[in-house]
Amino acid sequence: GFVGLGNRPTPLEEPEVRSILKQMEQEAPKVRVNYQVGQSVKITDGPFTDFEGLVDAIDQEKGKVRVLVSFFGRETPVELDFLQVMRLVD
């Protein structure tokens, strides 16, 4: 295989290719979630940063959390990555 910058490929040795492929096959580390359905959270990243809402659903497999955020007096579900929210202390 080849890697490189711009139009200048750099050949890889077979052990390097095997190492890269092995890393790609490994499962990504799981993020620990410290909130539950019904708890208040604050959005810390993305277009809804600093909004607060209630956890409506948690999808461990996808690493997603659905948060109900109030927009103009209506509850709107927003799907976010686990790392985009933090639990608010009750």
PyMOL Python script that loads the backbone (N, CA, C, O; Angstrom):
from pymol import cmd

cmd.read_pdbstr("""\
ATOM      1  N   GLY A   1       0.805  -1.173   0.000  1.00  0.00           N
ATOM      2  CA  GLY A   1       0.000   0.000   0.000  1.00  0.00           C
ATOM      3  C   GLY A   1       0.854   1.244   0.000  1.00  0.00           C
ATOM      4  O   GLY A   1       2.070   1.184   0.185  1.00  0.00           O
ATOM      5  N   PHE A   2       0.197   2.385  -0.212  1.00  0.00           N
ATOM      6  CA  PHE A   2       0.876   3.674  -0.237  1.00  0.00           C
ATOM      7  C   PHE A   2       0.140   4.682   0.638  1.00  0.00           C
ATOM      8  O   PHE A   2      -1.086   4.664   0.738  1.00  0.00           O
ATOM      9  N   VAL A   3       0.905   5.549   1.258  1.00  0.00           N
ATOM     10  CA  VAL A   3       0.383   6.731   1.934  1.00  0.00           C
ATOM     11  C   VAL A   3       1.270   7.887   1.516  1.00  0.00           C
ATOM     12  O   VAL A   3       2.294   7.659   0.872  1.00  0.00           O
ATOM     13  N   GLY A   4       0.926   9.089   1.850  1.00  0.00           N
ATOM     14  CA  GLY A   4       1.794  10.201   1.522  1.00  0.00           C
ATOM     15  C   GLY A   4       1.074  11.520   1.601  1.00  0.00           C
ATOM     16  O   GLY A   4      -0.095  11.595   1.981  1.00  0.00           O
ATOM     17  N   LEU A   5       1.796  12.564   1.234  1.00  0.00           N
ATOM     18  CA  LEU A   5       1.249  13.915   1.252  1.00  0.00           C
ATOM     19  C   LEU A   5       1.119  14.409  -0.180  1.00  0.00           C
ATOM     20  O   LEU A   5       2.040  14.268  -0.984  1.00  0.00           O
ATOM     21  N   GLY A   6      -0.017  14.981  -0.485  1.00  0.00           N
ATOM     22  CA  GLY A   6      -0.227  15.533  -1.819  1.00  0.00           C
ATOM     23  C   GLY A   6      -0.082  14.474  -2.889  1.00  0.00           C
ATOM     24  O   GLY A   6      -0.735  13.433  -2.832  1.00  0.00           O
ATOM     25  N   ASN A   7       0.769  14.734  -3.863  1.00  0.00           N
ATOM     26  CA  ASN A   7       0.977  13.816  -4.980  1.00  0.00           C
ATOM     27  C   ASN A   7       2.215  12.937  -4.808  1.00  0.00           C
ATOM     28  O   ASN A   7       2.673  12.322  -5.772  1.00  0.00           O
ATOM     29  N   ARG A   8       2.753  12.871  -3.609  1.00  0.00           N
ATOM     30  CA  ARG A   8       3.983  12.111  -3.378  1.00  0.00           C
ATOM     31  C   ARG A   8       3.690  10.895  -2.493  1.00  0.00           C
ATOM     32  O   ARG A   8       3.758  10.991  -1.268  1.00  0.00           O
ATOM     33  N   PRO A   9       3.367   9.762  -3.101  1.00  0.00           N
ATOM     34  CA  PRO A   9       3.086   8.562  -2.304  1.00  0.00           C
ATOM     35  C   PRO A   9       4.360   8.023  -1.655  1.00  0.00           C
ATOM     36  O   PRO A   9       5.455   8.115  -2.210  1.00  0.00           O
ATOM     37  N   THR A  10       4.178   7.456  -0.459  1.00  0.00           N
ATOM     38  CA  THR A  10       5.268   6.822   0.270  1.00  0.00           C
ATOM     39  C   THR A  10       4.904   5.352   0.447  1.00  0.00           C
ATOM     40  O   THR A  10       3.871   5.050   1.044  1.00  0.00           O
ATOM     41  N   PRO A  11       5.722   4.431  -0.056  1.00  0.00           N
ATOM     42  CA  PRO A  11       5.389   3.008   0.084  1.00  0.00           C
ATOM     43  C   PRO A  11       5.455   2.564   1.546  1.00  0.00           C
ATOM     44  O   PRO A  11       6.261   3.056   2.335  1.00  0.00           O
ATOM     45  N   LEU A  12       4.576   1.615   1.875  1.00  0.00           N
ATOM     46  CA  LEU A  12       4.562   1.032   3.214  1.00  0.00           C
ATOM     47  C   LEU A  12       5.098  -0.382   3.153  1.00  0.00           C
ATOM     48  O   LEU A  12       4.880  -1.108   2.183  1.00  0.00           O
ATOM     49  N   GLU A  13       5.804  -0.761   4.210  1.00  0.00           N
ATOM     50  CA  GLU A  13       6.276  -2.139   4.337  1.00  0.00           C
ATOM     51  C   GLU A  13       5.100  -3.002   4.788  1.00  0.00           C
ATOM     52  O   GLU A  13       4.149  -2.505   5.391  1.00  0.00           O
ATOM     53  N   GLU A  14       5.173  -4.282   4.496  1.00  0.00           N
ATOM     54  CA  GLU A  14       4.100  -5.225   4.851  1.00  0.00           C
ATOM     55  C   GLU A  14       3.779  -5.192   6.352  1.00  0.00           C
ATOM     56  O   GLU A  14       2.596  -5.178   6.691  1.00  0.00           O
ATOM     57  N   PRO A  15       4.755  -5.178   7.273  1.00  0.00           N
ATOM     58  CA  PRO A  15       4.411  -5.116   8.705  1.00  0.00           C
ATOM     59  C   PRO A  15       3.633  -3.839   9.072  1.00  0.00           C
ATOM     60  O   PRO A  15       2.767  -3.871   9.946  1.00  0.00           O
ATOM     61  N   GLU A  16       3.937  -2.736   8.414  1.00  0.00           N
ATOM     62  CA  GLU A  16       3.208  -1.492   8.676  1.00  0.00           C
ATOM     63  C   GLU A  16       1.759  -1.605   8.227  1.00  0.00           C
ATOM     64  O   GLU A  16       0.850  -1.144   8.918  1.00  0.00           O
ATOM     65  N   VAL A  17       1.548  -2.218   7.074  1.00  0.00           N
ATOM     66  CA  VAL A  17       0.191  -2.410   6.556  1.00  0.00           C
ATOM     67  C   VAL A  17      -0.599  -3.303   7.504  1.00  0.00           C
ATOM     68  O   VAL A  17      -1.750  -3.002   7.821  1.00  0.00           O
ATOM     69  N   ARG A  18       0.007  -4.402   7.962  1.00  0.00           N
ATOM     70  CA  ARG A  18      -0.679  -5.319   8.896  1.00  0.00           C
ATOM     71  C   ARG A  18      -1.041  -4.597  10.194  1.00  0.00           C
ATOM     72  O   ARG A  18      -2.129  -4.796  10.735  1.00  0.00           O
ATOM     73  N   SER A  19      -0.135  -3.766  10.691  1.00  0.00           N
ATOM     74  CA  SER A  19      -0.388  -3.027  11.924  1.00  0.00           C
ATOM     75  C   SER A  19      -1.566  -2.072  11.761  1.00  0.00           C
ATOM     76  O   SER A  19      -2.420  -1.983  12.644  1.00  0.00           O
ATOM     77  N   ILE A  20      -1.617  -1.364  10.649  1.00  0.00           N
ATOM     78  CA  ILE A  20      -2.723  -0.434  10.393  1.00  0.00           C
ATOM     79  C   ILE A  20      -4.041  -1.185  10.277  1.00  0.00           C
ATOM     80  O   ILE A  20      -5.049  -0.766  10.846  1.00  0.00           O
ATOM     81  N   LEU A  21      -4.039  -2.293   9.542  1.00  0.00           N
ATOM     82  CA  LEU A  21      -5.272  -3.076   9.377  1.00  0.00           C
ATOM     83  C   LEU A  21      -5.742  -3.648  10.707  1.00  0.00           C
ATOM     84  O   LEU A  21      -6.943  -3.693  10.974  1.00  0.00           O
ATOM     85  N   LYS A  22      -4.804  -4.086  11.544  1.00  0.00           N
ATOM     86  CA  LYS A  22      -5.161  -4.623  12.854  1.00  0.00           C
ATOM     87  C   LYS A  22      -5.829  -3.544  13.706  1.00  0.00           C
ATOM     88  O   LYS A  22      -6.820  -3.820  14.383  1.00  0.00           O
ATOM     89  N   GLN A  23      -5.298  -2.316  13.683  1.00  0.00           N
ATOM     90  CA  GLN A  23      -5.881  -1.218  14.443  1.00  0.00           C
ATOM     91  C   GLN A  23      -7.272  -0.875  13.933  1.00  0.00           C
ATOM     92  O   GLN A  23      -8.151  -0.528  14.722  1.00  0.00           O
ATOM     93  N   MET A  24      -7.481  -0.966  12.633  1.00  0.00           N
ATOM     94  CA  MET A  24      -8.785  -0.660  12.054  1.00  0.00           C
ATOM     95  C   MET A  24      -9.836  -1.683  12.450  1.00  0.00           C
ATOM     96  O   MET A  24     -11.020  -1.354  12.528  1.00  0.00           O
ATOM     97  N   GLU A  25      -9.420  -2.919  12.702  1.00  0.00           N
ATOM     98  CA  GLU A  25     -10.362  -3.974  13.067  1.00  0.00           C
ATOM     99  C   GLU A  25     -10.781  -3.890  14.529  1.00  0.00           C
ATOM    100  O   GLU A  25     -11.831  -4.413  14.902  1.00  0.00           O
ATOM    101  N   GLN A  26      -9.979  -3.243  15.355  1.00  0.00           N
ATOM    102  CA  GLN A  26     -10.291  -3.161  16.769  1.00  0.00           C
ATOM    103  C   GLN A  26     -11.510  -2.288  16.987  1.00  0.00           C
ATOM    104  O   GLN A  26     -11.731  -1.304  16.281  1.00  0.00           O
ATOM    105  N   GLU A  27     -12.289  -2.667  17.976  1.00  0.00           N
ATOM    106  CA  GLU A  27     -13.497  -1.929  18.300  1.00  0.00           C
ATOM    107  C   GLU A  27     -13.139  -0.631  19.010  1.00  0.00           C
ATOM    108  O   GLU A  27     -12.240  -0.601  19.850  1.00  0.00           O
ATOM    109  N   ALA A  28     -13.837   0.426  18.674  1.00  0.00           N
ATOM    110  CA  ALA A  28     -13.610   1.714  19.327  1.00  0.00           C
ATOM    111  C   ALA A  28     -13.992   1.606  20.804  1.00  0.00           C
ATOM    112  O   ALA A  28     -14.923   0.877  21.146  1.00  0.00           O
ATOM    113  N   PRO A  29     -13.293   2.315  21.674  1.00  0.00           N
ATOM    114  CA  PRO A  29     -13.630   2.256  23.098  1.00  0.00           C
ATOM    115  C   PRO A  29     -15.026   2.799  23.351  1.00  0.00           C
ATOM    116  O   PRO A  29     -15.464   3.750  22.702  1.00  0.00           O
ATOM    117  N   LYS A  30     -15.715   2.187  24.298  1.00  0.00           N
ATOM    118  CA  LYS A  30     -17.068   2.614  24.651  1.00  0.00           C
ATOM    119  C   LYS A  30     -16.996   3.810  25.604  1.00  0.00           C
ATOM    120  O   LYS A  30     -16.162   3.851  26.508  1.00  0.00           O
ATOM    121  N   VAL A  31     -17.868   4.762  25.388  1.00  0.00           N
ATOM    122  CA  VAL A  31     -17.950   5.931  26.250  1.00  0.00           C
ATOM    123  C   VAL A  31     -18.898   5.608  27.398  1.00  0.00           C
ATOM    124  O   VAL A  31     -20.001   5.107  27.180  1.00  0.00           O
ATOM    125  N   ARG A  32     -18.460   5.898  28.622  1.00  0.00           N
ATOM    126  CA  ARG A  32     -19.340   5.689  29.769  1.00  0.00           C
ATOM    127  C   ARG A  32     -20.319   6.852  29.870  1.00  0.00           C
ATOM    128  O   ARG A  32     -19.935   8.019  29.797  1.00  0.00           O
ATOM    129  N   VAL A  33     -21.567   6.512  30.038  1.00  0.00           N
ATOM    130  CA  VAL A  33     -22.620   7.517  30.132  1.00  0.00           C
ATOM    131  C   VAL A  33     -22.979   7.692  31.595  1.00  0.00           C
ATOM    132  O   VAL A  33     -23.287   6.718  32.283  1.00  0.00           O
ATOM    133  N   ASN A  34     -22.939   8.946  32.082  1.00  0.00           N
ATOM    134  CA  ASN A  34     -23.260   9.178  33.495  1.00  0.00           C
ATOM    135  C   ASN A  34     -24.607   9.877  33.661  1.00  0.00           C
ATOM    136  O   ASN A  34     -24.825  10.606  34.629  1.00  0.00           O
ATOM    137  N   TYR A  35     -25.500   9.648  32.714  1.00  0.00           N
ATOM    138  CA  TYR A  35     -26.850  10.190  32.803  1.00  0.00           C
ATOM    139  C   TYR A  35     -27.831   9.118  32.367  1.00  0.00           C
ATOM    140  O   TYR A  35     -27.468   8.147  31.705  1.00  0.00           O
ATOM    141  N   GLN A  36     -29.103   9.320  32.761  1.00  0.00           N
ATOM    142  CA  GLN A  36     -30.149   8.346  32.459  1.00  0.00           C
ATOM    143  C   GLN A  36     -31.338   9.074  31.837  1.00  0.00           C
ATOM    144  O   GLN A  36     -31.430  10.300  31.883  1.00  0.00           O
ATOM    145  N   VAL A  37     -32.240   8.293  31.256  1.00  0.00           N
ATOM    146  CA  VAL A  37     -33.470   8.854  30.700  1.00  0.00           C
ATOM    147  C   VAL A  37     -34.190   9.626  31.797  1.00  0.00           C
ATOM    148  O   VAL A  37     -34.343   9.139  32.917  1.00  0.00           O
ATOM    149  N   GLY A  38     -34.628  10.836  31.463  1.00  0.00           N
ATOM    150  CA  GLY A  38     -35.351  11.679  32.411  1.00  0.00           C
ATOM    151  C   GLY A  38     -34.472  12.686  33.138  1.00  0.00           C
ATOM    152  O   GLY A  38     -34.988  13.602  33.778  1.00  0.00           O
ATOM    153  N   GLN A  39     -33.153  12.534  33.051  1.00  0.00           N
ATOM    154  CA  GLN A  39     -32.257  13.463  33.740  1.00  0.00           C
ATOM    155  C   GLN A  39     -31.983  14.696  32.886  1.00  0.00           C
ATOM    156  O   GLN A  39     -32.063  14.651  31.659  1.00  0.00           O
ATOM    157  N   SER A  40     -31.660  15.788  33.554  1.00  0.00           N
ATOM    158  CA  SER A  40     -31.321  17.039  32.883  1.00  0.00           C
ATOM    159  C   SER A  40     -29.864  17.028  32.439  1.00  0.00           C
ATOM    160  O   SER A  40     -28.982  16.594  33.180  1.00  0.00           O
ATOM    161  N   VAL A  41     -29.623  17.506  31.229  1.00  0.00           N
ATOM    162  CA  VAL A  41     -28.270  17.600  30.685  1.00  0.00           C
ATOM    163  C   VAL A  41     -28.068  18.962  30.032  1.00  0.00           C
ATOM    164  O   VAL A  41     -29.022  19.666  29.701  1.00  0.00           O
ATOM    165  N   LYS A  42     -26.802  19.309  29.858  1.00  0.00           N
ATOM    166  CA  LYS A  42     -26.442  20.533  29.141  1.00  0.00           C
ATOM    167  C   LYS A  42     -25.663  20.130  27.905  1.00  0.00           C
ATOM    168  O   LYS A  42     -24.766  19.291  27.982  1.00  0.00           O
ATOM    169  N   ILE A  43     -25.996  20.715  26.771  1.00  0.00           N
ATOM    170  CA  ILE A  43     -25.300  20.422  25.519  1.00  0.00           C
ATOM    171  C   ILE A  43     -24.011  21.245  25.515  1.00  0.00           C
ATOM    172  O   ILE A  43     -24.033  22.459  25.714  1.00  0.00           O
ATOM    173  N   THR A  44     -22.884  20.555  25.282  1.00  0.00           N
ATOM    174  CA  THR A  44     -21.578  21.200  25.394  1.00  0.00           C
ATOM    175  C   THR A  44     -20.868  21.404  24.066  1.00  0.00           C
ATOM    176  O   THR A  44     -19.802  22.019  24.020  1.00  0.00           O
ATOM    177  N   ASP A  45     -21.453  20.888  22.972  1.00  0.00           N
ATOM    178  CA  ASP A  45     -20.786  20.993  21.680  1.00  0.00           C
ATOM    179  C   ASP A  45     -21.815  21.002  20.559  1.00  0.00           C
ATOM    180  O   ASP A  45     -22.885  20.405  20.682  1.00  0.00           O
ATOM    181  N   GLY A  46     -21.490  21.674  19.480  1.00  0.00           N
ATOM    182  CA  GLY A  46     -22.364  21.696  18.316  1.00  0.00           C
ATOM    183  C   GLY A  46     -23.246  22.924  18.284  1.00  0.00           C
ATOM    184  O   GLY A  46     -23.063  23.851  19.072  1.00  0.00           O
ATOM    185  N   PRO A  47     -24.208  22.929  17.367  1.00  0.00           N
ATOM    186  CA  PRO A  47     -25.052  24.116  17.179  1.00  0.00           C
ATOM    187  C   PRO A  47     -25.970  24.414  18.363  1.00  0.00           C
ATOM    188  O   PRO A  47     -26.503  25.520  18.453  1.00  0.00           O
ATOM    189  N   PHE A  48     -26.169  23.467  19.264  1.00  0.00           N
ATOM    190  CA  PHE A  48     -27.052  23.674  20.411  1.00  0.00           C
ATOM    191  C   PHE A  48     -26.274  23.888  21.710  1.00  0.00           C
ATOM    192  O   PHE A  48     -26.833  23.733  22.795  1.00  0.00           O
ATOM    193  N   THR A  49     -24.991  24.241  21.610  1.00  0.00           N
ATOM    194  CA  THR A  49     -24.146  24.465  22.778  1.00  0.00           C
ATOM    195  C   THR A  49     -24.836  25.401  23.769  1.00  0.00           C
ATOM    196  O   THR A  49     -25.404  26.426  23.395  1.00  0.00           O
ATOM    197  N   ASP A  50     -24.767  25.014  25.048  1.00  0.00           N
ATOM    198  CA  ASP A  50     -25.324  25.752  26.189  1.00  0.00           C
ATOM    199  C   ASP A  50     -26.832  25.594  26.360  1.00  0.00           C
ATOM    200  O   ASP A  50     -27.393  26.123  27.319  1.00  0.00           O
ATOM    201  N   PHE A  51     -27.504  24.878  25.453  1.00  0.00           N
ATOM    202  CA  PHE A  51     -28.916  24.564  25.676  1.00  0.00           C
ATOM    203  C   PHE A  51     -29.000  23.462  26.730  1.00  0.00           C
ATOM    204  O   PHE A  51     -28.100  22.631  26.852  1.00  0.00           O
ATOM    205  N   GLU A  52     -30.086  23.469  27.481  1.00  0.00           N
ATOM    206  CA  GLU A  52     -30.352  22.415  28.452  1.00  0.00           C
ATOM    207  C   GLU A  52     -31.588  21.656  28.014  1.00  0.00           C
ATOM    208  O   GLU A  52     -32.464  22.199  27.340  1.00  0.00           O
ATOM    209  N   GLY A  53     -31.647  20.382  28.410  1.00  0.00           N
ATOM    210  CA  GLY A  53     -32.805  19.576  28.066  1.00  0.00           C
ATOM    211  C   GLY A  53     -32.869  18.311  28.898  1.00  0.00           C
ATOM    212  O   GLY A  53     -32.050  18.099  29.792  1.00  0.00           O
ATOM    213  N   LEU A  54     -33.850  17.471  28.597  1.00  0.00           N
ATOM    214  CA  LEU A  54     -34.046  16.205  29.296  1.00  0.00           C
ATOM    215  C   LEU A  54     -33.680  15.054  28.377  1.00  0.00           C
ATOM    216  O   LEU A  54     -34.023  15.061  27.195  1.00  0.00           O
ATOM    217  N   VAL A  55     -32.981  14.062  28.925  1.00  0.00           N
ATOM    218  CA  VAL A  55     -32.635  12.871  28.158  1.00  0.00           C
ATOM    219  C   VAL A  55     -33.919  12.093  27.892  1.00  0.00           C
ATOM    220  O   VAL A  55     -34.656  11.748  28.816  1.00  0.00           O
ATOM    221  N   ASP A  56     -34.170  11.824  26.624  1.00  0.00           N
ATOM    222  CA  ASP A  56     -35.376  11.103  26.204  1.00  0.00           C
ATOM    223  C   ASP A  56     -35.059   9.654  25.858  1.00  0.00           C
ATOM    224  O   ASP A  56     -35.884   8.768  26.079  1.00  0.00           O
ATOM    225  N   ALA A  57     -33.853   9.404  25.310  1.00  0.00           N
ATOM    226  CA  ALA A  57     -33.457   8.044  24.927  1.00  0.00           C
ATOM    227  C   ALA A  57     -31.938   7.974  24.839  1.00  0.00           C
ATOM    228  O   ALA A  57     -31.268   8.965  24.550  1.00  0.00           O
ATOM    229  N   ILE A  58     -31.408   6.769  25.095  1.00  0.00           N
ATOM    230  CA  ILE A  58     -29.971   6.518  25.011  1.00  0.00           C
ATOM    231  C   ILE A  58     -29.758   5.304  24.123  1.00  0.00           C
ATOM    232  O   ILE A  58     -30.366   4.259  24.353  1.00  0.00           O
ATOM    233  N   ASP A  59     -28.904   5.423  23.111  1.00  0.00           N
ATOM    234  CA  ASP A  59     -28.585   4.316  22.208  1.00  0.00           C
ATOM    235  C   ASP A  59     -27.101   3.974  22.367  1.00  0.00           C
ATOM    236  O   ASP A  59     -26.241   4.583  21.730  1.00  0.00           O
ATOM    237  N   GLN A  60     -26.816   2.994  23.223  1.00  0.00           N
ATOM    238  CA  GLN A  60     -25.435   2.593  23.523  1.00  0.00           C
ATOM    239  C   GLN A  60     -24.696   2.148  22.269  1.00  0.00           C
ATOM    240  O   GLN A  60     -23.530   2.497  22.085  1.00  0.00           O
ATOM    241  N   GLU A  61     -25.357   1.384  21.407  1.00  0.00           N
ATOM    242  CA  GLU A  61     -24.692   0.844  20.218  1.00  0.00           C
ATOM    243  C   GLU A  61     -24.220   1.939  19.275  1.00  0.00           C
ATOM    244  O   GLU A  61     -23.122   1.854  18.725  1.00  0.00           O
ATOM    245  N   LYS A  62     -25.034   2.957  19.084  1.00  0.00           N
ATOM    246  CA  LYS A  62     -24.680   4.047  18.171  1.00  0.00           C
ATOM    247  C   LYS A  62     -23.910   5.168  18.857  1.00  0.00           C
ATOM    248  O   LYS A  62     -23.353   6.041  18.191  1.00  0.00           O
ATOM    249  N   GLY A  63     -23.876   5.145  20.199  1.00  0.00           N
ATOM    250  CA  GLY A  63     -23.207   6.217  20.932  1.00  0.00           C
ATOM    251  C   GLY A  63     -23.958   7.529  20.865  1.00  0.00           C
ATOM    252  O   GLY A  63     -23.363   8.606  20.854  1.00  0.00           O
ATOM    253  N   LYS A  64     -25.298   7.421  20.819  1.00  0.00           N
ATOM    254  CA  LYS A  64     -26.147   8.606  20.652  1.00  0.00           C
ATOM    255  C   LYS A  64     -27.100   8.764  21.833  1.00  0.00           C
ATOM    256  O   LYS A  64     -27.483   7.792  22.485  1.00  0.00           O
ATOM    257  N   VAL A  65     -27.464  10.002  22.085  1.00  0.00           N
ATOM    258  CA  VAL A  65     -28.460  10.323  23.104  1.00  0.00           C
ATOM    259  C   VAL A  65     -29.457  11.297  22.475  1.00  0.00           C
ATOM    260  O   VAL A  65     -29.070  12.222  21.761  1.00  0.00           O
ATOM    261  N   ARG A  66     -30.747  11.076  22.750  1.00  0.00           N
ATOM    262  CA  ARG A  66     -31.772  11.996  22.264  1.00  0.00           C
ATOM    263  C   ARG A  66     -32.190  12.874  23.431  1.00  0.00           C
ATOM    264  O   ARG A  66     -32.600  12.387  24.485  1.00  0.00           O
ATOM    265  N   VAL A  67     -32.077  14.183  23.221  1.00  0.00           N
ATOM    266  CA  VAL A  67     -32.378  15.161  24.262  1.00  0.00           C
ATOM    267  C   VAL A  67     -33.551  16.015  23.802  1.00  0.00           C
ATOM    268  O   VAL A  67     -33.587  16.477  22.662  1.00  0.00           O
ATOM    269  N   LEU A  68     -34.513  16.219  24.704  1.00  0.00           N
ATOM    270  CA  LEU A  68     -35.643  17.098  24.412  1.00  0.00           C
ATOM    271  C   LEU A  68     -35.255  18.514  24.828  1.00  0.00           C
ATOM    272  O   LEU A  68     -35.037  18.797  26.006  1.00  0.00           O
ATOM    273  N   VAL A  69     -35.175  19.395  23.833  1.00  0.00           N
ATOM    274  CA  VAL A  69     -34.782  20.786  24.046  1.00  0.00           C
ATOM    275  C   VAL A  69     -35.983  21.670  23.749  1.00  0.00           C
ATOM    276  O   VAL A  69     -36.724  21.418  22.800  1.00  0.00           O
ATOM    277  N   SER A  70     -36.174  22.693  24.548  1.00  0.00           N
ATOM    278  CA  SER A  70     -37.310  23.598  24.362  1.00  0.00           C
ATOM    279  C   SER A  70     -36.940  24.723  23.402  1.00  0.00           C
ATOM    280  O   SER A  70     -36.041  25.519  23.672  1.00  0.00           O
ATOM    281  N   PHE A  71     -37.660  24.775  22.259  1.00  0.00           N
ATOM    282  CA  PHE A  71     -37.520  25.847  21.280  1.00  0.00           C
ATOM    283  C   PHE A  71     -38.860  26.547  21.158  1.00  0.00           C
ATOM    284  O   PHE A  71     -39.861  25.921  20.810  1.00  0.00           O
ATOM    285  N   PHE A  72     -38.886  27.819  21.438  1.00  0.00           N
ATOM    286  CA  PHE A  72     -40.106  28.605  21.291  1.00  0.00           C
ATOM    287  C   PHE A  72     -41.298  27.944  21.983  1.00  0.00           C
ATOM    288  O   PHE A  72     -42.410  27.937  21.455  1.00  0.00           O
ATOM    289  N   GLY A  73     -41.050  27.390  23.171  1.00  0.00           N
ATOM    290  CA  GLY A  73     -42.117  26.791  23.960  1.00  0.00           C
ATOM    291  C   GLY A  73     -42.506  25.375  23.567  1.00  0.00           C
ATOM    292  O   GLY A  73     -43.442  24.810  24.132  1.00  0.00           O
ATOM    293  N   ARG A  74     -41.789  24.788  22.592  1.00  0.00           N
ATOM    294  CA  ARG A  74     -42.088  23.408  22.171  1.00  0.00           C
ATOM    295  C   ARG A  74     -40.896  22.517  22.457  1.00  0.00           C
ATOM    296  O   ARG A  74     -39.750  22.923  22.269  1.00  0.00           O
ATOM    297  N   GLU A  75     -41.168  21.300  22.911  1.00  0.00           N
ATOM    298  CA  GLU A  75     -40.113  20.311  23.133  1.00  0.00           C
ATOM    299  C   GLU A  75     -39.709  19.718  21.790  1.00  0.00           C
ATOM    300  O   GLU A  75     -40.556  19.195  21.065  1.00  0.00           O
ATOM    301  N   THR A  76     -38.432  19.792  21.453  1.00  0.00           N
ATOM    302  CA  THR A  76     -37.923  19.296  20.185  1.00  0.00           C
ATOM    303  C   THR A  76     -36.833  18.266  20.449  1.00  0.00           C
ATOM    304  O   THR A  76     -35.876  18.569  21.162  1.00  0.00           O
ATOM    305  N   PRO A  77     -36.945  17.049  19.892  1.00  0.00           N
ATOM    306  CA  PRO A  77     -35.900  16.041  20.102  1.00  0.00           C
ATOM    307  C   PRO A  77     -34.661  16.361  19.256  1.00  0.00           C
ATOM    308  O   PRO A  77     -34.765  16.686  18.073  1.00  0.00           O
ATOM    309  N   VAL A  78     -33.501  16.262  19.886  1.00  0.00           N
ATOM    310  CA  VAL A  78     -32.228  16.505  19.212  1.00  0.00           C
ATOM    311  C   VAL A  78     -31.343  15.295  19.478  1.00  0.00           C
ATOM    312  O   VAL A  78     -31.140  14.919  20.632  1.00  0.00           O
ATOM    313  N   GLU A  79     -30.809  14.675  18.410  1.00  0.00           N
ATOM    314  CA  GLU A  79     -29.922  13.523  18.574  1.00  0.00           C
ATOM    315  C   GLU A  79     -28.474  14.002  18.597  1.00  0.00           C
ATOM    316  O   GLU A  79     -28.035  14.732  17.708  1.00  0.00           O
ATOM    317  N   LEU A  80     -27.739  13.580  19.627  1.00  0.00           N
ATOM    318  CA  LEU A  80     -26.368  14.029  19.836  1.00  0.00           C
ATOM    319  C   LEU A  80     -25.459  12.847  20.165  1.00  0.00           C
ATOM    320  O   LEU A  80     -25.930  11.780  20.559  1.00  0.00           O
ATOM    321  N   ASP A  81     -24.162  13.047  20.000  1.00  0.00           N
ATOM    322  CA  ASP A  81     -23.192  12.062  20.459  1.00  0.00           C
ATOM    323  C   ASP A  81     -23.083  12.160  21.976  1.00  0.00           C
ATOM    324  O   ASP A  81     -23.345  13.210  22.564  1.00  0.00           O
ATOM    325  N   PHE A  82     -22.687  11.037  22.609  1.00  0.00           N
ATOM    326  CA  PHE A  82     -22.531  11.031  24.058  1.00  0.00           C
ATOM    327  C   PHE A  82     -21.620  12.156  24.543  1.00  0.00           C
ATOM    328  O   PHE A  82     -21.874  12.755  25.588  1.00  0.00           O
ATOM    329  N   LEU A  83     -20.565  12.443  23.791  1.00  0.00           N
ATOM    330  CA  LEU A  83     -19.586  13.425  24.230  1.00  0.00           C
ATOM    331  C   LEU A  83     -20.055  14.872  24.066  1.00  0.00           C
ATOM    332  O   LEU A  83     -19.341  15.800  24.447  1.00  0.00           O
ATOM    333  N   GLN A  84     -21.238  15.068  23.508  1.00  0.00           N
ATOM    334  CA  GLN A  84     -21.757  16.427  23.306  1.00  0.00           C
ATOM    335  C   GLN A  84     -22.641  16.909  24.450  1.00  0.00           C
ATOM    336  O   GLN A  84     -23.130  18.038  24.415  1.00  0.00           O
ATOM    337  N   VAL A  85     -22.852  16.074  25.458  1.00  0.00           N
ATOM    338  CA  VAL A  85     -23.698  16.475  26.581  1.00  0.00           C
ATOM    339  C   VAL A  85     -23.040  16.121  27.904  1.00  0.00           C
ATOM    340  O   VAL A  85     -22.220  15.207  27.992  1.00  0.00           O
ATOM    341  N   MET A  86     -23.425  16.876  28.934  1.00  0.00           N
ATOM    342  CA  MET A  86     -22.988  16.546  30.289  1.00  0.00           C
ATOM    343  C   MET A  86     -24.185  16.640  31.220  1.00  0.00           C
ATOM    344  O   MET A  86     -25.075  17.469  31.033  1.00  0.00           O
ATOM    345  N   ARG A  87     -24.188  15.786  32.209  1.00  0.00           N
ATOM    346  CA  ARG A  87     -25.289  15.756  33.165  1.00  0.00           C
ATOM    347  C   ARG A  87     -25.243  16.988  34.050  1.00  0.00           C
ATOM    348  O   ARG A  87     -24.178  17.423  34.486  1.00  0.00           O
ATOM    349  N   LEU A  88     -26.417  17.540  34.305  1.00  0.00           N
ATOM    350  CA  LEU A  88     -26.529  18.645  35.248  1.00  0.00           C
ATOM    351  C   LEU A  88     -26.760  18.070  36.634  1.00  0.00           C
ATOM    352  O   LEU A  88     -27.491  17.092  36.788  1.00  0.00           O
ATOM    353  N   VAL A  89     -26.155  18.659  37.623  1.00  0.00           N
ATOM    354  CA  VAL A  89     -26.325  18.201  39.000  1.00  0.00           C
ATOM    355  C   VAL A  89     -27.717  18.592  39.464  1.00  0.00           C
ATOM    356  O   VAL A  89     -28.127  19.747  39.353  1.00  0.00           O
ATOM    357  N   ASP A  90     -28.440  17.598  39.989  1.00  0.00           N
ATOM    358  CA  ASP A  90     -29.814  17.850  40.454  1.00  0.00           C
ATOM    359  C   ASP A  90     -29.823  18.617  41.756  1.00  0.00           C
ATOM    360  O   ASP A  90     -30.891  18.915  42.290  1.00  0.00           O
TER     361      ASP A  90
END
""", "prot")
cmd.dss("prot")
cmd.show_as("cartoon", "prot")
cmd.util.cbc("prot")
cmd.orient("prot")
